[in-house]
């Protein structure tokens, strides 16, 4: 089969999978792989979870789509559960993470409009990644993703991630125009970069004092990935706005933008919408995913197995001269290398049956399903160590 009919937006490995179960995938030749990518933090409850398969199959036979011209029971159920878990108040459903972030940016604009700010600014972070629409691309960083897209919306100010002093300096210069801060609790695409302890709490206090919206992009960190339902819960805060996607549907496309306080009441009928957003199939999948995570204790499992994986990697790779740093939280781990290793992901898959992701050229990103067990932790450690030794 040829890929000539596809636009050249990806550079996929020469691997194609025919089925998956739990943490495992099988290719067209029947070879088995341990999936430590989970579709980039998507399949949190694993592949083909029987309960999720049954729910999707049943819903597909009942009702797929009606549009938001009518009330959708599963949408209301999922919204209720997400607000209970997060402490936020209202939810808007869409189809992807980029759309969820676009929703957040529209809320920021409306927040500024209600305050009489004619040219509102949103503070974003160096090395951030929030999506590939023109708006979210403007809020992101890195020449590779922005190359060729000139005249992007200029409603953003970038500051170093984790640097509160830099943010204080910016607010002195633009205090009357700033309306929100958009930040990832952990920067995923830039290599699993963690904010300093206390940063989000200090950021929350600053936003509250200045009347800005604190908007957290939890598209990769949310839904149990870091060992809490949402990464902000490690800091004991609640944002004004939060965006979700990825693990919420376990592969069924769904995004969500949650808000509380004044931000929760900014949208009015006609100010935002989505044809497919929050349809019965996607929302039933989301409800089932949350039930599985809760009943199987997968948030706590992510914390425990993540700590074990982090400790074992640090011990096993301590003497590797190419390893610069190993960092992470829960089952979101990055291994930063001093020098890129050519075809590392392909080597790990081909020679060790392990699927990993390499971002920014030299950072191994591990995002396995939250169902990971101790034996699979050791398989990941062994596969990474041997792949690096071959490099």
C-alpha positions as CSV (number, residue, x, y, z in Angstrom):
1,X,0.0,0.0,0.0
2,X,1.4,3.4,-0.9
3,X,1.3,6.6,1.1
4,X,1.5,8.8,-2.0
5,X,-2.1,10.0,-1.5
6,X,-1.3,11.4,1.9
7,X,0.0,14.9,2.6
8,X,3.5,14.8,3.9
9,X,2.9,16.0,7.4
10,X,4.3,13.0,9.2
11,X,7.4,10.9,9.0
12,X,6.1,7.6,10.4
13,X,8.3,4.6,11.1
14,X,8.0,1.7,8.8
15,X,5.6,0.0,11.2
16,X,1.9,-0.7,10.9
17,X,-0.2,-2.3,13.6
18,X,-3.3,-4.5,13.1
19,X,-4.4,-5.0,16.7
20,X,-3.8,-4.0,20.3
21,X,-4.6,-5.3,23.8
22,X,-3.7,-3.6,27.0
23,X,-0.1,-2.3,26.8
24,X,0.7,-4.4,23.7
25,X,0.4,-3.9,19.9
26,X,0.9,-6.4,17.1
27,X,2.2,-5.6,13.6
28,X,1.2,-7.1,10.3
29,X,3.6,-9.9,10.7
30,X,2.3,-10.8,14.2
31,X,5.2,-9.4,16.1
32,X,4.4,-8.1,19.6
33,X,5.5,-4.7,21.0
34,X,5.3,-3.1,24.4
35,X,3.7,0.3,23.8
36,X,5.4,3.0,25.9
37,X,3.9,5.8,23.8
38,X,0.2,5.1,24.2
39,X,-0.6,7.0,21.0
40,X,1.1,10.0,22.6
41,X,-0.6,9.9,26.1
42,X,-4.0,8.8,24.6
43,X,-4.6,5.1,25.4
44,X,-4.5,5.6,29.2
45,X,-6.6,2.5,29.9
46,X,-4.8,0.4,27.3
47,X,-5.7,-0.9,23.9
48,X,-9.1,-2.6,23.3
49,X,-10.2,-2.5,27.0
50,X,-13.2,-4.9,26.9
51,X,-15.5,-2.5,28.9
52,X,-14.7,0.4,26.6
53,X,-15.1,-1.7,23.5
54,X,-18.5,-2.9,24.7
55,X,-19.6,0.7,25.5
56,X,-18.5,2.1,22.1
57,X,-20.1,-0.9,20.2
58,X,-23.4,-0.5,22.0
59,X,-23.5,3.3,21.5
60,X,-22.6,3.0,17.9
61,X,-25.7,0.7,17.5
62,X,-27.9,3.2,19.3
63,X,-27.0,6.8,18.4
64,X,-23.8,8.4,17.0
65,X,-24.8,12.0,16.4
66,X,-27.7,14.5,16.8
67,X,-25.8,17.8,17.0
68,X,-26.0,20.3,19.8
69,X,-29.4,21.5,18.6
70,X,-30.7,19.0,21.1
71,X,-29.8,17.9,24.7
72,X,-27.3,15.1,24.9
73,X,-27.5,12.9,28.0
74,X,-24.0,11.5,27.8
75,X,-22.6,15.0,27.4
76,X,-24.2,16.1,30.6
77,X,-23.0,13.0,32.4
78,X,-19.4,13.5,31.3
79,X,-19.5,17.3,32.1
80,X,-20.8,16.5,35.6
81,X,-18.1,13.9,36.3
82,X,-15.3,16.2,35.0
83,X,-16.5,19.1,37.2
84,X,-16.7,16.8,40.2
85,X,-13.1,15.6,39.7
86,X,-11.6,19.0,38.9
87,X,-13.4,21.5,41.0
88,X,-14.2,23.6,37.9
89,X,-17.9,24.4,37.1
90,X,-18.7,24.2,33.4
91,X,-17.5,22.3,30.3
92,X,-17.5,22.9,26.5
93,X,-16.8,19.8,24.4
94,X,-15.0,19.8,21.1
95,X,-13.0,17.3,19.0
96,X,-9.3,17.8,19.8
97,X,-6.7,19.5,22.0
98,X,-6.0,22.3,19.6
99,X,-9.8,23.1,19.5
100,X,-9.9,23.0,23.3
101,X,-7.1,25.5,23.5
102,X,-8.8,27.7,20.8
103,X,-11.8,27.7,23.1
104,X,-9.7,28.8,26.0
105,X,-8.2,31.6,23.9
106,X,-11.7,32.8,23.0
107,X,-12.6,32.9,26.7
108,X,-9.5,35.0,27.3
109,X,-10.6,37.4,24.6
110,X,-14.1,37.7,26.0
111,X,-12.7,38.2,29.5
112,X,-10.7,41.1,28.1
113,X,-13.7,42.5,26.3
114,X,-15.8,42.5,29.5
115,X,-13.0,44.4,31.2
116,X,-12.8,47.0,28.4
117,X,-9.4,45.8,27.1
118,X,-9.3,46.7,23.4
119,X,-6.1,44.8,22.5
120,X,-5.8,41.9,25.0
121,X,-2.6,39.9,25.5
122,X,-2.2,36.4,26.7
123,X,1.1,35.4,28.4
124,X,2.5,32.1,27.1
125,X,5.8,30.2,27.7
126,X,9.0,29.7,25.8
127,X,9.1,26.2,24.3
128,X,5.4,25.7,24.8
129,X,3.2,23.6,22.5
130,X,-0.5,24.2,22.4
131,X,-1.6,23.0,18.9
132,X,-1.3,23.6,15.2
133,X,-4.2,25.8,14.3
134,X,-3.1,29.4,13.5
135,X,-4.2,30.6,17.0
136,X,-2.6,27.8,19.0
137,X,0.5,27.9,16.8
138,X,0.9,31.5,17.7
139,X,0.8,30.5,21.4
140,X,3.4,27.8,20.8
141,X,7.1,28.0,20.3
142,X,9.8,26.6,18.1
143,X,10.8,27.5,14.5
144,X,10.1,24.0,13.2
145,X,6.3,24.2,13.8
146,X,6.1,27.9,12.8
147,X,8.1,27.8,9.7
148,X,6.2,29.2,6.7
149,X,3.3,30.5,8.6
150,X,3.8,34.3,8.6
151,X,1.6,36.9,10.1
152,X,0.4,34.8,12.9
153,X,-2.0,36.4,15.5
154,X,0.2,38.6,17.6
155,X,-1.8,38.6,20.8
156,X,0.8,36.8,22.9
157,X,3.8,37.6,25.1
158,X,6.3,34.8,25.7
159,X,8.2,34.4,28.9
160,X,10.6,31.7,30.1
161,X,8.8,28.7,31.6
162,X,9.0,28.5,35.4
163,X,10.5,32.1,35.7
164,X,8.1,34.1,37.9
165,X,10.4,37.1,37.9
166,X,10.2,37.3,34.1
167,X,6.4,37.3,34.4
168,X,6.5,40.0,37.0
169,X,8.6,42.2,34.7
170,X,6.2,41.6,31.8
171,X,3.2,42.5,33.9
172,X,4.8,45.8,34.8
173,X,5.1,46.7,31.1
174,X,1.8,45.4,29.9
175,X,-0.4,45.2,33.0
176,X,-3.4,47.0,31.4
177,X,-3.5,44.6,28.4
178,X,-2.8,41.2,29.9
179,X,-5.9,39.2,30.4
180,X,-4.7,35.6,30.9
181,X,-1.7,33.2,31.3
182,X,-1.7,30.0,29.3
183,X,0.7,27.3,30.5
184,X,1.3,23.6,30.5
185,X,2.0,22.2,34.0
186,X,4.6,20.0,32.4
187,X,5.9,20.9,28.9
188,X,5.5,17.7,26.9
189,X,6.6,18.3,23.4
190,X,9.7,20.2,24.5
191,X,10.9,17.2,26.4
192,X,9.0,16.7,29.7
193,X,10.1,19.9,31.3
194,X,8.7,20.3,34.8
195,X,8.0,23.6,36.4
196,X,9.8,24.4,39.6
197,X,7.9,23.4,42.8
198,X,5.5,26.1,43.8
199,X,5.5,27.8,40.5
200,X,1.9,27.1,39.6
201,X,0.8,28.1,43.1
202,X,2.6,31.5,42.8
203,X,1.3,31.9,39.3
204,X,-2.2,31.3,40.6
205,X,-1.8,34.0,43.2
206,X,-0.5,36.5,40.7
207,X,-3.4,35.9,38.3
208,X,-5.9,36.2,41.1
209,X,-4.3,39.5,42.2
210,X,-4.2,40.9,38.7
211,X,-7.6,39.7,37.6
212,X,-6.1,37.5,34.9
213,X,-7.4,34.0,33.9
214,X,-5.0,31.2,34.8
215,X,-5.5,28.7,31.9
216,X,-3.8,25.3,32.2
217,X,-3.2,23.2,29.1
218,X,-3.6,19.7,30.6
219,X,-4.1,18.0,27.2
220,X,-1.1,15.7,27.9
221,X,-0.9,15.8,31.7
222,X,-4.6,15.3,32.4
223,X,-6.7,12.2,33.1
224,X,-4.3,10.6,35.6
225,X,-1.1,10.8,33.6
226,X,1.0,12.4,36.4
227,X,-0.4,10.5,39.3
228,X,-3.2,12.9,40.0
229,X,-6.4,13.3,38.0
230,X,-5.0,16.6,36.8
231,X,-1.4,17.9,37.2
232,X,-2.6,21.1,39.0
233,X,-3.7,19.0,41.9
234,X,-0.1,18.4,42.9
235,X,0.1,22.1,43.7
236,X,-3.2,22.3,45.6
237,X,-4.7,25.0,43.3
238,X,-7.6,25.2,40.9
239,X,-7.2,27.1,37.6
240,X,-9.8,29.4,36.0
241,X,-9.7,27.4,32.8
242,X,-8.3,24.0,31.9
243,X,-8.1,22.1,28.6
244,X,-8.2,18.4,28.1
245,X,-8.1,15.9,25.2
246,X,-5.9,12.9,24.5
247,X,-6.6,10.4,27.3
248,X,-10.2,11.5,27.8
249,X,-11.4,9.3,25.0
250,X,-8.7,6.7,24.9
251,X,-8.6,7.1,21.1
252,X,-12.1,8.3,20.4
253,X,-11.5,12.0,19.4
254,X,-12.8,14.4,22.1
255,X,-11.5,17.6,23.7
256,X,-12.9,19.7,26.5
257,X,-12.4,23.2,27.9
258,X,-13.5,23.6,31.6
259,X,-13.9,26.9,33.4
260,X,-15.0,28.3,36.7
261,X,-16.0,31.6,38.3
262,X,-16.4,34.5,35.8
263,X,-14.8,32.5,33.0
264,X,-17.6,29.8,33.3
265,X,-20.2,32.4,32.3
266,X,-18.5,34.2,29.5
267,X,-20.0,32.2,26.6
268,X,-23.5,32.9,25.6
269,X,-25.6,31.2,22.9
270,X,-24.0,31.8,19.5
271,X,-20.5,32.8,20.9
272,X,-19.0,29.4,20.3
273,X,-20.0,26.0,18.9
274,X,-19.0,22.7,17.4
275,X,-20.8,20.4,15.0
276,X,-19.4,17.2,16.4
277,X,-18.3,18.4,19.8
278,X,-19.7,16.3,22.7
279,X,-21.6,13.8,20.5
280,X,-23.1,10.7,22.2
281,X,-20.4,8.3,21.1
282,X,-17.4,10.5,22.2
283,X,-19.0,11.4,25.6
284,X,-20.0,7.8,26.4
285,X,-16.4,6.8,25.7
286,X,-15.2,9.6,28.0
287,X,-17.6,8.5,30.8
288,X,-16.4,4.9,30.4
289,X,-12.7,5.9,30.5
290,X,-13.2,7.8,33.7
291,X,-15.1,4.9,35.3
292,X,-12.3,2.4,34.3
293,X,-9.6,4.7,35.7
294,X,-11.5,5.2,38.9
295,X,-12.5,1.6,39.5
296,X,-9.1,0.1,38.6
297,X,-7.2,2.7,40.7
298,X,-5.1,3.8,37.7
299,X,-4.3,7.3,39.0
300,X,-2.5,5.8,42.0
301,X,-1.0,3.1,39.7
302,X,0.4,5.8,37.5
303,X,2.0,7.5,40.5
304,X,3.5,4.2,41.9
305,X,4.7,2.7,38.6
306,X,6.0,6.1,37.5
307,X,8.1,6.5,40.6
308,X,9.5,3.0,40.0
309,X,10.2,3.6,36.4
310,X,12.0,6.9,37.1
311,X,14.1,5.3,39.8
312,X,15.0,2.3,37.8
313,X,15.9,4.3,34.7
314,X,18.2,6.6,36.9
315,X,19.9,3.5,38.3
316,X,20.3,1.6,35.0
317,X,21.5,4.6,33.0
318,X,23.7,6.2,35.6
319,X,26.9,5.3,33.8
320,X,25.7,6.1,30.3
321,X,27.8,9.0,29.1
322,X,25.1,10.2,26.7
323,X,22.4,10.6,29.3
324,X,22.2,14.2,30.5
325,X,19.0,14.1,32.6
326,X,16.1,11.9,33.5
327,X,12.9,13.6,34.8
328,X,9.2,13.2,35.0
329,X,6.1,12.8,37.1
330,X,3.8,9.8,37.1
331,X,3.9,8.0,33.8
332,X,5.3,11.0,31.9
333,X,9.0,10.7,31.7
334,X,11.8,12.3,29.6
335,X,15.4,11.1,29.1
336,X,17.5,13.9,27.8
337,X,20.5,12.9,25.8
338,X,23.7,14.9,25.2
339,X,23.8,13.9,21.5
340,X,21.0,12.7,19.3
341,X,21.0,9.0,18.6
342,X,20.1,8.2,15.0
343,X,16.9,6.1,14.5
344,X,16.7,5.4,18.2
345,X,12.9,4.8,18.1
346,X,13.2,2.5,15.2
347,X,16.1,0.6,16.9
348,X,14.0,0.1,20.1
349,X,11.1,-1.2,18.1
350,X,13.0,-3.4,15.7
351,X,15.5,-4.9,18.2
352,X,13.7,-4.9,21.5
353,X,9.9,-4.8,20.7
354,X,9.6,-1.5,22.5
355,X,7.7,1.6,21.2
356,X,9.2,4.9,22.4
357,X,9.0,8.5,21.2
358,X,11.9,10.9,20.6
359,X,11.1,14.6,20.7
360,X,13.3,17.6,20.0
361,X,15.8,15.2,18.4
362,X,17.4,14.0,21.6
363,X,14.8,13.5,24.3
364,X,13.2,10.1,24.8
365,X,9.6,10.6,25.9
366,X,7.9,7.7,27.7
367,X,4.1,7.8,28.0
368,X,2.9,4.2,28.6
369,X,-0.7,3.3,29.5
370,X,-1.7,3.8,33.1
371,X,-2.3,0.1,33.4
372,X,1.5,-0.5,33.4
373,X,2.7,-3.1,35.9
374,X,6.1,-3.8,37.6
375,X,7.2,-6.4,35.1
376,X,6.5,-4.0,32.2
377,X,8.5,-1.3,34.0
378,X,11.5,-3.6,33.9
379,X,10.9,-4.3,30.2
380,X,10.9,-0.6,29.4
381,X,14.1,0.0,31.4
382,X,15.9,-3.0,29.7
383,X,14.7,-2.0,26.2
384,X,15.8,1.7,26.6
385,X,19.2,0.7,28.1
386,X,20.0,-1.7,25.3
387,X,18.8,0.6,22.6
388,X,21.1,3.4,23.9
389,X,24.0,1.0,24.2
390,X,23.6,0.1,20.6
391,X,23.5,3.8,19.6
